[in-house]
């Protein structure tokens, strides 16, 4: 009887070792930072994260936590030789949102993963100033967005319907 349990335990350990190896391989392939996953919008629908201080919102593909550090992760299905400006601004928006939501946490960088390569985007003053400049310019040129349709179904499925002042549907109870 004891040899049966020993073989079963050995098979269980081999299975766990195999599973851990596959997870490490997936992390490496997709350049996912190590740590505890605290948010995701890849395989499950994540909630919209908002910074009321900056008036911005977003949904990073994933946020990993390592101790007191949060690391946003964004996966792009295209190839790139270098990070695109708009994607850097998107990452900076995630930095600002996460810092507002979790002031006790540190957000030193994020990972921008393209199909062919991953890039570390540092949370530095230069990136923040560029992003805030673009945001200010957009707001001065365009003002508040206006609804461009009369279809309540589009409002129902819109990710902004929760705070849109022009929606054609009633708030959820």
Backbone as JSON Lines, residues from 0, in Angstrom:
{"i":0,"aa":"X","n":[0.81,-1.2,0.0],"ca":[0.0,0.0,0.0],"c":[0.85,1.27,0.0]}
{"i":1,"aa":"X","n":[1.95,1.26,0.73],"ca":[2.79,2.45,0.8],"c":[3.45,2.76,-0.55]}
{"i":2,"aa":"X","n":[3.78,1.75,-1.36],"ca":[4.37,2.01,-2.69],"c":[3.34,2.68,-3.61]}
{"i":3,"aa":"X","n":[2.06,2.33,-3.46],"ca":[1.01,2.98,-4.25],"c":[0.98,4.48,-3.97]}
{"i":4,"aa":"X","n":[1.01,4.86,-2.7],"ca":[0.97,6.27,-2.33],"c":[2.24,7.0,-2.75]}
{"i":5,"aa":"X","n":[3.36,6.29,-2.7],"ca":[4.62,6.89,-3.13],"c":[4.6,7.18,-4.63]}
{"i":6,"aa":"X","n":[4.08,6.23,-5.42],"ca":[3.97,6.43,-6.87],"c":[2.99,7.56,-7.18]}
{"i":7,"aa":"X","n":[1.87,7.57,-6.47],"ca":[0.87,8.63,-6.67],"c":[1.46,10.0,-6.34]}
{"i":8,"aa":"X","n":[2.19,10.09,-5.25],"ca":[2.83,11.35,-4.86],"c":[3.87,11.75,-5.91]}
{"i":9,"aa":"X","n":[4.64,10.81,-6.41],"ca":[5.64,11.09,-7.43],"c":[4.98,11.61,-8.71]}
{"i":10,"aa":"X","n":[3.89,10.99,-9.13],"ca":[3.16,11.44,-10.33],"c":[2.59,12.85,-10.13]}
{"i":11,"aa":"X","n":[2.1,13.11,-8.94],"ca":[1.57,14.43,-8.62],"c":[2.68,15.49,-8.69]}
{"i":12,"aa":"X","n":[3.84,15.19,-8.14],"ca":[4.97,16.13,-8.19],"c":[5.44,16.36,-9.62]}
{"i":13,"aa":"X","n":[5.5,15.32,-10.43],"ca":[5.89,15.46,-11.83],"c":[4.88,16.34,-12.57]}
{"i":14,"aa":"X","n":[3.59,16.13,-12.3],"ca":[2.54,16.94,-12.93],"c":[2.65,18.4,-12.54]}
{"i":15,"aa":"X","n":[2.9,18.68,-11.26],"ca":[3.06,20.06,-10.81],"c":[4.3,20.71,-11.42]}
{"i":16,"aa":"X","n":[5.39,19.96,-11.52],"ca":[6.61,20.47,-12.15],"c":[6.36,20.81,-13.61]}
{"i":17,"aa":"X","n":[5.63,19.94,-14.32],"ca":[5.3,20.18,-15.73],"c":[4.44,21.43,-15.88]}
{"i":18,"aa":"X","n":[3.43,21.57,-15.02],"ca":[2.53,22.73,-15.07],"c":[3.3,24.02,-14.78]}
{"i":19,"aa":"X","n":[4.16,24.0,-13.8],"ca":[4.96,25.19,-13.47],"c":[5.85,25.58,-14.65]}
{"i":20,"aa":"X","n":[6.43,24.59,-15.32],"ca":[7.27,24.86,-16.49],"c":[6.49,25.5,-17.62]}
{"i":21,"aa":"X","n":[5.27,25.03,-17.85],"ca":[4.43,25.61,-18.9],"c":[4.05,27.05,-18.57]}
{"i":22,"aa":"X","n":[3.76,27.32,-17.29],"ca":[3.42,28.69,-16.89],"c":[4.61,29.63,-17.07]}
{"i":23,"aa":"X","n":[5.83,29.16,-16.71],"ca":[7.02,29.99,-16.91],"c":[7.26,30.25,-18.39]}
{"i":24,"aa":"X","n":[7.02,29.25,-19.22],"ca":[7.2,29.4,-20.67],"c":[6.21,30.43,-21.22]}
{"i":25,"aa":"X","n":[4.96,30.4,-20.75],"ca":[3.96,31.36,-21.18],"c":[4.34,32.77,-20.73]}
{"i":26,"aa":"X","n":[4.81,32.91,-19.48],"ca":[5.24,34.22,-18.99],"c":[6.36,34.78,-19.85]}
{"i":27,"aa":"X","n":[7.31,33.92,-20.22],"ca":[8.44,34.37,-21.03],"c":[7.98,34.76,-22.44]}
{"i":28,"aa":"X","n":[7.13,33.93,-23.06],"ca":[6.66,34.2,-24.42],"c":[5.93,35.53,-24.51]}
{"i":29,"aa":"X","n":[5.09,35.82,-23.54],"ca":[4.3,37.04,-23.56],"c":[4.92,38.17,-22.74]}
{"i":30,"aa":"X","n":[6.1,37.94,-22.19],"ca":[6.82,38.95,-21.41],"c":[5.99,39.44,-20.22]}
{"i":31,"aa":"X","n":[5.23,38.57,-19.62],"ca":[4.4,38.94,-18.47],"c":[5.29,39.07,-17.24]}
{"i":32,"aa":"X","n":[5.25,40.2,-16.57],"ca":[6.08,40.36,-15.37],"c":[5.68,39.35,-14.3]}
{"i":33,"aa":"X","n":[6.65,38.9,-13.55],"ca":[6.35,37.98,-12.45],"c":[5.67,38.72,-11.31]}
{"i":34,"aa":"X","n":[4.86,38.02,-10.58],"ca":[4.17,38.61,-9.45],"c":[2.75,38.08,-9.37]}
{"i":35,"aa":"X","n":[1.96,38.71,-8.55],"ca":[0.57,38.32,-8.35],"c":[-0.32,39.14,-9.28]}
{"i":36,"aa":"X","n":[-1.15,38.48,-10.04],"ca":[-2.07,39.17,-10.94],"c":[-3.19,39.79,-10.09]}
{"i":37,"aa":"X","n":[-3.32,41.13,-10.15],"ca":[-4.35,41.81,-9.35],"c":[-5.46,42.4,-10.21]}
{"i":38,"aa":"X","n":[-5.26,42.4,-11.52],"ca":[-6.28,42.9,-12.45],"c":[-5.99,42.28,-13.8]}
{"i":39,"aa":"X","n":[-7.08,41.99,-14.55],"ca":[-6.87,41.58,-15.93],"c":[-8.1,41.83,-16.78]}
{"i":40,"aa":"X","n":[-7.82,42.07,-18.06],"ca":[-8.87,42.32,-19.03],"c":[-8.57,41.55,-20.32]}
{"i":41,"aa":"X","n":[-7.85,40.43,-20.19],"ca":[-7.54,39.6,-21.36],"c":[-8.55,38.49,-21.53]}
{"i":42,"aa":"X","n":[-8.6,37.58,-20.55],"ca":[-9.51,36.44,-20.67],"c":[-10.83,36.65,-19.94]}
{"i":43,"aa":"X","n":[-10.88,37.64,-19.07],"ca":[-12.14,38.02,-18.41],"c":[-12.31,39.52,-18.57]}
{"i":44,"aa":"X","n":[-13.54,39.98,-18.55],"ca":[-13.8,41.41,-18.72],"c":[-13.49,42.14,-17.42]}
{"i":45,"aa":"X","n":[-12.5,43.02,-17.48],"ca":[-12.13,43.81,-16.31],"c":[-12.97,45.07,-16.22]}
{"i":46,"aa":"X","n":[-13.05,45.62,-15.02],"ca":[-13.81,46.86,-14.85],"c":[-12.97,48.04,-15.35]}
{"i":47,"aa":"X","n":[-13.64,49.1,-15.68],"ca":[-12.95,50.31,-16.12],"c":[-12.3,50.96,-14.9]}
{"i":48,"aa":"X","n":[-11.02,51.27,-15.02],"ca":[-10.29,51.94,-13.96],"c":[-10.27,53.43,-14.27]}
{"i":49,"aa":"X","n":[-10.51,54.27,-13.25],"ca":[-10.63,55.71,-13.48],"c":[-9.75,56.53,-12.55]}
{"i":50,"aa":"X","n":[-9.23,57.6,-13.1],"ca":[-8.56,58.63,-12.3],"c":[-9.45,59.86,-12.38]}
{"i":51,"aa":"X","n":[-10.07,60.2,-11.27],"ca":[-10.9,61.4,-11.25],"c":[-10.03,62.65,-11.19]}
{"i":52,"aa":"X","n":[-8.8,62.52,-10.68],"ca":[-7.89,63.68,-10.65],"c":[-7.52,64.14,-12.05]}
{"i":53,"aa":"X","n":[-7.33,63.2,-12.96],"ca":[-6.93,63.54,-14.33],"c":[-8.09,63.44,-15.33]}
{"i":54,"aa":"X","n":[-9.22,62.9,-14.9],"ca":[-10.37,62.76,-15.79],"c":[-10.11,61.76,-16.91]}
{"i":55,"aa":"X","n":[-9.43,60.67,-16.59],"ca":[-9.13,59.64,-17.59],"c":[-9.55,58.27,-17.07]}
{"i":56,"aa":"X","n":[-9.75,57.35,-17.98],"ca":[-10.09,55.98,-17.6],"c":[-9.43,55.03,-18.57]}
{"i":57,"aa":"X","n":[-9.33,53.78,-18.17],"ca":[-8.71,52.79,-19.04],"c":[-8.84,51.4,-18.47]}
{"i":58,"aa":"X","n":[-8.45,50.44,-19.32],"ca":[-8.51,49.02,-18.94],"c":[-7.22,48.34,-19.42]}
{"i":59,"aa":"X","n":[-6.19,48.34,-18.56],"ca":[-4.98,47.62,-18.97],"c":[-5.29,46.13,-19.14]}
{"i":60,"aa":"X","n":[-4.51,45.47,-19.98],"ca":[-4.74,44.03,-20.17],"c":[-4.48,43.27,-18.89]}
{"i":61,"aa":"X","n":[-3.52,43.74,-18.1],"ca":[-3.19,43.05,-16.86],"c":[-2.41,44.0,-15.96]}
{"i":62,"aa":"X","n":[-2.54,43.8,-14.64],"ca":[-1.71,44.51,-13.67],"c":[-1.16,43.45,-12.72]}
{"i":63,"aa":"X","n":[0.16,43.44,-12.61],"ca":[0.83,42.5,-11.72],"c":[1.32,43.26,-10.49]}
{"i":64,"aa":"X","n":[1.34,42.57,-9.34],"ca":[1.82,43.18,-8.11],"c":[3.01,42.37,-7.6]}
{"i":65,"aa":"X","n":[4.08,43.08,-7.28],"ca":[5.26,42.5,-6.65],"c":[5.53,43.3,-5.4]}
{"i":66,"aa":"X","n":[5.18,42.78,-4.26],"ca":[5.34,43.54,-3.02],"c":[4.49,44.79,-3.06]}
{"i":67,"aa":"X","n":[5.12,45.97,-2.98],"ca":[4.42,47.25,-2.99],"c":[4.38,47.88,-4.38]}
{"i":68,"aa":"X","n":[4.77,47.11,-5.4],"ca":[4.9,47.62,-6.76],"c":[3.8,47.08,-7.66]}
{"i":69,"aa":"X","n":[3.21,47.96,-8.47],"ca":[2.23,47.56,-9.49],"c":[2.87,47.74,-10.86]}
{"i":70,"aa":"X","n":[2.66,46.76,-11.74],"ca":[3.23,46.81,-13.08],"c":[2.11,46.56,-14.1]}
{"i":71,"aa":"X","n":[1.7,47.62,-14.82],"ca":[0.68,47.41,-15.86],"c":[1.31,46.71,-17.08]}
{"i":72,"aa":"X","n":[0.49,45.9,-17.75],"ca":[0.93,45.12,-18.9],"c":[-0.09,45.31,-20.01]}
{"i":73,"aa":"X","n":[0.38,45.6,-21.2],"ca":[-0.51,45.81,-22.34],"c":[0.0,44.98,-23.51]}
{"i":74,"aa":"X","n":[-0.87,44.17,-24.09],"ca":[-0.51,43.3,-25.21],"c":[-1.1,43.86,-26.5]}
{"i":75,"aa":"X","n":[-0.26,44.0,-27.52],"ca":[-0.69,44.48,-28.83],"c":[-0.52,43.36,-29.84]}
{"i":76,"aa":"X","n":[-1.46,43.2,-30.74],"ca":[-1.42,42.09,-31.7],"c":[-0.62,42.43,-32.96]}
{"i":77,"aa":"X","n":[-0.01,43.61,-32.99],"ca":[0.78,44.02,-34.16],"c":[2.27,43.9,-33.85]}
{"i":78,"aa":"X","n":[3.08,44.0,-34.89],"ca":[4.53,44.03,-34.73],"c":[4.98,45.48,-34.58]}
{"i":79,"aa":"X","n":[6.11,45.67,-33.91],"ca":[6.69,47.01,-33.8],"c":[8.17,46.89,-33.5]}
{"i":80,"aa":"X","n":[8.94,47.75,-34.12],"ca":[10.38,47.79,-33.85],"c":[10.7,48.66,-32.66]}
{"i":81,"aa":"X","n":[9.77,49.58,-32.37],"ca":[9.9,50.44,-31.19],"c":[8.48,50.75,-30.72]}
{"i":82,"aa":"X","n":[8.33,51.14,-29.47],"ca":[6.98,51.45,-28.97],"c":[6.39,52.64,-29.72]}
{"i":83,"aa":"X","n":[5.13,52.56,-30.08],"ca":[4.45,53.66,-30.74],"c":[4.03,54.7,-29.71]}
{"i":84,"aa":"X","n":[4.07,55.97,-30.12],"ca":[3.78,57.07,-29.18],"c":[2.41,56.89,-28.5]}
{"i":85,"aa":"X","n":[1.39,56.58,-29.29],"ca":[0.06,56.43,-28.72],"c":[-0.01,55.32,-27.67]}
{"i":86,"aa":"X","n":[0.77,54.27,-27.88],"ca":[0.8,53.16,-26.92],"c":[1.57,53.55,-25.66]}
{"i":87,"aa":"X","n":[2.6,54.39,-25.83],"ca":[3.32,54.9,-24.66],"c":[2.38,55.79,-23.84]}
{"i":88,"aa":"X","n":[1.62,56.65,-24.52],"ca":[0.67,57.51,-23.81],"c":[-0.39,56.67,-23.09]}
{"i":89,"aa":"X","n":[-0.82,55.6,-23.73],"ca":[-1.78,54.69,-23.1],"c":[-1.19,54.12,-21.8]}
{"i":90,"aa":"X","n":[0.07,53.72,-21.85],"ca":[0.73,53.18,-20.65],"c":[0.86,54.25,-19.58]}
{"i":91,"aa":"X","n":[1.21,55.48,-19.98],"ca":[1.32,56.57,-19.01],"c":[-0.04,56.83,-18.35]}
{"i":92,"aa":"X","n":[-1.11,56.74,-19.13],"ca":[-2.45,56.89,-18.55],"c":[-2.68,55.82,-17.48]}
{"i":93,"aa":"X","n":[-2.24,54.6,-17.74],"ca":[-2.38,53.53,-16.74],"c":[-1.56,53.86,-15.49]}
{"i":94,"aa":"X","n":[-0.36,54.44,-15.67],"ca":[0.45,54.83,-14.5],"c":[-0.34,55.8,-13.63]}
{"i":95,"aa":"X","n":[-0.89,56.84,-14.26],"ca":[-1.61,57.88,-13.51],"c":[-2.85,57.31,-12.82]}
{"i":96,"aa":"X","n":[-3.57,56.46,-13.54],"ca":[-4.78,55.85,-12.97],"c":[-4.43,54.99,-11.77]}
{"i":97,"aa":"X","n":[-3.43,54.13,-11.92],"ca":[-3.05,53.23,-10.82],"c":[-2.51,54.01,-9.63]}
{"i":98,"aa":"X","n":[-1.75,55.08,-9.88],"ca":[-1.24,55.9,-8.78],"c":[-2.37,56.6,-8.03]}
{"i":99,"aa":"X","n":[-3.41,57.0,-8.74],"ca":[-4.57,57.61,-8.08],"c":[-5.37,56.59,-7.27]}
{"i":100,"aa":"X","n":[-5.55,55.42,-7.86],"ca":[-6.35,54.39,-7.19],"c":[-5.61,53.77,-6.0]}
{"i":101,"aa":"X","n":[-4.3,53.66,-6.11],"ca":[-3.49,52.99,-5.08],"c":[-2.31,53.88,-4.69]}
{"i":102,"aa":"X","n":[-2.56,54.99,-3.99],"ca":[-1.48,55.95,-3.67],"c":[-0.38,55.33,-2.8]}
{"i":103,"aa":"X","n":[-0.68,54.24,-2.13],"ca":[0.32,53.6,-1.28],"c":[1.25,52.68,-2.07]}
{"i":104,"aa":"X","n":[0.95,52.46,-3.34],"ca":[1.74,51.57,-4.18],"c":[2.66,52.38,-5.1]}
{"i":105,"aa":"X","n":[3.69,51.71,-5.59],"ca":[4.67,52.31,-6.5],"c":[4.45,51.72,-7.89]}
{"i":106,"aa":"X","n":[4.45,52.56,-8.93],"ca":[4.26,52.11,-10.32],"c":[5.48,52.59,-11.12]}
{"i":107,"aa":"X","n":[6.59,51.83,-11.08],"ca":[7.83,52.31,-11.69],"c":[7.91,52.16,-13.2]}
{"i":108,"aa":"X","n":[7.19,51.19,-13.76],"ca":[7.24,50.95,-15.2],"c":[6.07,50.05,-15.6]}
{"i":109,"aa":"X","n":[5.9,49.91,-16.9],"ca":[4.9,48.99,-17.44],"c":[5.53,48.2,-18.58]}
{"i":110,"aa":"X","n":[4.86,47.15,-19.0],"ca":[5.35,46.33,-20.11],"c":[4.39,46.46,-21.28]}
{"i":111,"aa":"X","n":[4.94,46.84,-22.42],"ca":[4.19,46.96,-23.66],"c":[4.67,45.84,-24.57]}
{"i":112,"aa":"X","n":[3.82,44.83,-24.77],"ca":[4.22,43.64,-25.53],"c":[3.57,43.66,-26.9]}
{"i":113,"aa":"X","n":[4.4,43.73,-27.93],"ca":[3.93,43.58,-29.31],"c":[4.12,42.12,-29.69]}
{"i":114,"aa":"X","n":[3.6,41.75,-30.83],"ca":[3.71,40.38,-31.31],"c":[5.16,39.89,-31.33]}
{"i":115,"aa":"X","n":[6.06,40.75,-31.79],"ca":[7.44,40.34,-32.0],"c":[8.41,40.77,-30.9]}
{"i":116,"aa":"X","n":[8.01,41.69,-30.04],"ca":[8.96,42.2,-29.05],"c":[8.24,42.88,-27.89]}
{"i":117,"aa":"X","n":[8.9,42.87,-26.73],"ca":[8.35,43.54,-25.55],"c":[9.24,44.73,-25.19]}
{"i":118,"aa":"X","n":[8.6,45.78,-24.65],"ca":[9.32,46.98,-24.27],"c":[8.94,47.37,-22.84]}
{"i":119,"aa":"X","n":[9.93,47.79,-22.09],"ca":[9.7,48.35,-20.76],"c":[9.48,49.85,-20.96]}
{"i":120,"aa":"X","n":[8.35,50.35,-20.46],"ca":[8.04,51.77,-20.53],"c":[8.19,52.32,-19.11]}
{"i":121,"aa":"X","n":[9.17,53.18,-18.92],"ca":[9.43,53.72,-17.59],"c":[8.47,54.84,-17.25]}
{"i":122,"aa":"X","n":[8.08,54.88,-16.01],"ca":[7.19,55.92,-15.49],"c":[8.07,57.11,-15.11]}
{"i":123,"aa":"X","n":[8.41,57.91,-16.13],"ca":[9.32,59.03,-15.92],"c":[8.62,60.35,-16.25]}
{"i":124,"aa":"X","n":[9.17,61.42,-15.72],"ca":[8.59,62.76,-15.87],"c":[8.38,63.12,-17.35]}
{"i":125,"aa":"X","n":[9.37,62.84,-18.19],"ca":[9.29,63.19,-19.62],"c":[8.05,62.58,-20.27]}
{"i":126,"aa":"X","n":[7.81,61.29,-20.02],"ca":[6.63,60.63,-20.59],"c":[5.33,61.23,-20.05]}
{"i":127,"aa":"X","n":[5.31,61.52,-18.75],"ca":[4.12,62.1,-18.13],"c":[3.81,63.48,-18.72]}
{"i":128,"aa":"X","n":[4.86,64.31,-18.85],"ca":[4.66,65.66,-19.38],"c":[4.14,65.62,-20.82]}
{"i":129,"aa":"X","n":[4.69,64.72,-21.63],"ca":[4.22,64.58,-23.02],"c":[2.75,64.16,-23.04]}
{"i":130,"aa":"X","n":[2.41,63.17,-22.24],"ca":[1.03,62.68,-22.19],"c":[0.07,63.78,-21.73]}
{"i":131,"aa":"X","n":[0.42,64.46,-20.65],"ca":[-0.46,65.51,-20.13],"c":[-0.59,66.66,-21.12]}
{"i":132,"aa":"X","n":[0.46,66.94,-21.89],"ca":[0.39,67.95,-22.94],"c":[-0.58,67.55,-24.04]}
{"i":133,"aa":"X","n":[-0.5,66.3,-24.47],"ca":[-1.42,65.8,-25.49],"c":[-2.85,65.82,-24.97]}
{"i":134,"aa":"X","n":[-3.03,65.41,-23.73],"ca":[-4.36,65.4,-23.13],"c":[-4.95,66.81,-23.07]}
{"i":135,"aa":"X","n":[-4.12,67.78,-22.67],"ca":[-4.58,69.17,-22.6],"c":[-4.95,69.69,-24.0]}
{"i":136,"aa":"X","n":[-4.13,69.36,-24.97],"ca":[-4.4,69.8,-26.35],"c":[-5.7,69.18,-26.87]}
{"i":137,"aa":"X","n":[-5.91,67.89,-26.61],"ca":[-7.13,67.23,-27.06],"c":[-8.36,67.89,-26.43]}
{"i":138,"aa":"X","n":[-8.28,68.16,-25.16],"ca":[-9.43,68.76,-24.47],"c":[-9.69,70.18,-24.93]}
{"i":139,"aa":"X","n":[-8.65,70.92,-25.25],"ca":[-8.86,72.29,-25.7],"c":[-9.43,72.34,-27.12]}
{"i":140,"aa":"X","n":[-9.08,71.37,-27.94],"ca":[-9.55,71.34,-29.32],"c":[-10.94,70.74,-29.45]}
{"i":141,"aa":"X","n":[-11.2,69.73,-28.67],"ca":[-12.43,68.96,-28.88],"c":[-13.48,69.16,-27.79]}
{"i":142,"aa":"X","n":[-13.11,69.65,-26.64],"ca":[-14.08,69.82,-25.57],"c":[-14.63,68.48,-25.12]}
{"i":143,"aa":"X","n":[-15.85,68.49,-24.65],"ca":[-16.5,67.26,-24.23],"c":[-17.01,66.48,-25.44]}
{"i":144,"aa":"X","n":[-16.81,65.17,-25.47],"ca":[-17.3,64.4,-26.62],"c":[-18.83,64.42,-26.69]}
{"i":145,"aa":"X","n":[-19.36,64.35,-27.9],"ca":[-20.81,64.31,-28.1],"c":[-21.2,62.98,-28.74]}
{"i":146,"aa":"X","n":[-22.32,62.46,-28.29],"ca":[-22.84,61.21,-28.86],"c":[-23.11,61.44,-30.34]}
{"i":147,"aa":"X","n":[-22.75,60.47,-31.19],"ca":[-22.9,60.65,-32.64],"c":[-23.89,59.66,-33.25]}
{"i":148,"aa":"X","n":[-24.87,59.23,-32.46],"ca":[-25.85,58.26,-32.97],"c":[-27.15,58.39,-32.16]}
{"i":149,"aa":"X","n":[-28.18,57.7,-32.63],"ca":[-29.46,57.67,-31.92],"c":[-29.9,56.24,-31.64]}
{"i":150,"aa":"X","n":[-28.95,55.35,-31.38],"ca":[-29.23,53.93,-31.2],"c":[-28.94,53.52,-29.76]}
{"i":151,"aa":"X","n":[-30.0,53.21,-29.02],"ca":[-29.83,52.86,-27.61],"c":[-29.0,51.59,-27.45]}
{"i":152,"aa":"X","n":[-29.04,50.69,-28.41],"ca":[-28.25,49.46,-28.34],"c":[-26.76,49.74,-28.28]}
{"i":153,"aa":"X","n":[-26.33,50.76,-29.0],"ca":[-24.91,51.13,-28.97],"c":[-24.54,51.68,-27.59]}
{"i":154,"aa":"X","n":[-25.47,52.42,-26.99],"ca":[-25.21,52.94,-25.64],"c":[-25.14,51.78,-24.63]}
{"i":155,"aa":"X","n":[-26.0,50.8,-24.81],"ca":[-26.06,49.67,-23.88],"c":[-24.73,48.94,-23.84]}
{"i":156,"aa":"X","n":[-24.07,48.77,-24.98],"ca":[-22.82,48.01,-25.05],"c":[-21.58,48.89,-24.93]}
{"i":157,"aa":"X","n":[-21.76,50.19,-24.8],"ca":[-20.63,51.12,-24.74],"c":[-19.94,51.03,-23.38]}
{"i":158,"aa":"X","n":[-18.61,51.03,-23.39],"ca":[-17.87,50.94,-22.13],"c":[-17.91,52.24,-21.33]}
{"i":159,"aa":"X","n":[-18.43,53.32,-21.91],"ca":[-18.51,54.6,-21.21],"c":[-19.91,54.92,-20.69]}
{"i":160,"aa":"X","n":[-20.87,54.01,-20.9],"ca":[-22.26,54.31,-20.54],"c":[-22.46,54.58,-19.05]}
{"i":161,"aa":"X","n":[-21.55,54.1,-18.24],"ca":[-21.67,54.28,-16.8],"c":[-21.61,55.75,-16.39]}
{"i":162,"aa":"X","n":[-20.83,56.56,-17.11],"ca":[-20.69,57.96,-16.73],"c":[-21.02,58.94,-17.84]}
{"i":163,"aa":"X","n":[-21.56,58.44,-18.97],"ca":[-21.92,59.31,-20.09],"c":[-23.17,60.12,-19.74]}
{"i":164,"aa":"X","n":[-23.11,61.42,-19.99],"ca":[-24.24,62.31,-19.7],"c":[-25.25,62.32,-20.85]}
{"i":165,"aa":"X","n":[-24.92,61.72,-21.99],"ca":[-25.79,61.78,-23.17],"c":[-26.36,60.41,-23.54]}
{"i":166,"aa":"X","n":[-26.24,59.42,-22.67],"ca":[-26.68,58.07,-23.03],"c":[-28.19,57.99,-23.23]}
{"i":167,"aa":"X","n":[-28.57,57.02,-24.03],"ca":[-29.97,56.83,-24.38],"c":[-30.64,55.73,-23.59]}
{"i":168,"aa":"X","n":[-29.98,55.25,-22.56],"ca":[-30.53,54.17,-21.73],"c":[-30.56,54.59,-20.27]}
{"i":169,"aa":"X","n":[-31.38,53.92,-19.48],"ca":[-31.46,54.23,-18.05],"c":[-30.3,53.56,-17.32]}
{"i":170,"aa":"X","n":[-29.89,54.14,-16.21],"ca":[-28.83,53.51,-15.42],"c":[-29.27,52.15,-14.92]}
{"i":171,"aa":"X","n":[-28.27,51.25,-14.75],"ca":[-28.56,49.92,-14.2],"c":[-28.93,50.06,-12.74]}
{"i":172,"aa":"X","n":[-29.94,49.25,-12.28],"ca":[-30.35,49.35,-10.87],"c":[-29.29,48.81,-9.94]}
